[in-house]
Amino acid sequence: MQAGIEELRRVIALSNLPDEHLQWIINHSEYKEITDGDVLARTGEPIDVMWILLEGKVSFYMDVNGKQVYYFSFENDNETGGVGGLLPYSRMKNSLGFAYAVGKVRGLMLHRKHFPALEQLNPDLIQRLIGYMTERAKTFATLKLQHEKVNALGKLAAGIAHELNNPASAIDRISSELAKRLKRNFGLTEKLLNHKISSDIINELQNLVEQKEIESLTKNRISALKRMEMEDEIAEWLELKDLLGNHIVGETFAEAGFDSNDLEMIWNLVGKDPFVHVLHWLENLLNSQRIIKDLSEASKRISDLVTAIKSH
């Protein structure tokens, strides 16, 4: 099956050409039939012919980060005029992507070597083809920009998701730990009541904790070396009181700003027998407060990220 003048006239870009010009195009072109899904062009391959589509459609895909992304299609419509591939005065030498047949494709392939003769034959047609080429370049540039924006947005979203996931995971982990601490507080408080620890003593312990919190805000942050020295000092004091086997964590008290003098004061305040239970209760309280601070910092991190996103 070959192309005839009447069929060629139905191609929008060639619709007003005289019969002899249409016949000239037929005589100098190669007729092709292409099966659905077949490749007309591959990225980087030389492209030397203008496609004149008599039937079907050709879809064009660009390589974007190793993936083929759809850009646009050539078909016999007002946008592309039924012509594609290499057009006159185009600087393109190699295909920028993959072109696939959509459905059965029939057409003529006019080699670039015939473009000068075609311009002599019908200069107006060349200008019309340049117009299609210009519009195609605009469409291509617009779509390329859109894909770049979407790709950038995807990277940004992935980065934001990663940044949000860290504090969100921390909040989940911290909340679970805080729930355990609060549950443990019931048992520890019961032991204080069994030892008849008065509300006055509880208030004094609370004042001591609040004083340490104020000191942590007004004084310079304790260095890691200083904290280790305080931990060793507390361990020595516990050993002196024969309390090392009671699972008292000196790190918790050192981090909260307590030293051996503070523990001695508590010892004198509550007495020997209740002391271990008071210290376990106090340790649980200090850890709960630290967990709440961590929870606040994690939620603030999320809030700062959301604010930054809104601002962006």
Secondary structure, 3 states (H helix, E strand, C coil): CCCCHHHHHCCHHHCCCCHHHHHHHHHHEEEEEECCCCEEECCCCECCEEEEEEEEEEEEEEEECCEEEEEEEECCCCCCCCEEECCCCCCCCECCEEEEEEEEEEEEEEEHHHHHHHHHHCHHHHHHHHHHHHHHHHHHHHHHHHHHHHHHHHHHHHHHHHHHHHHHHHHHHHHHHHHHHHHHHHHHHHHHHHCCCCHHHHHHHHHHHHHHHHHHHHCCCCCHHHHHHHHHHHHHHHHHCCCHHHCCCHHHHHHCCCCHHHHHHHHHHHCHHHHHHHHHHHHHHHHHHHHHHHHHHHHHHHHHHHHHHHHC
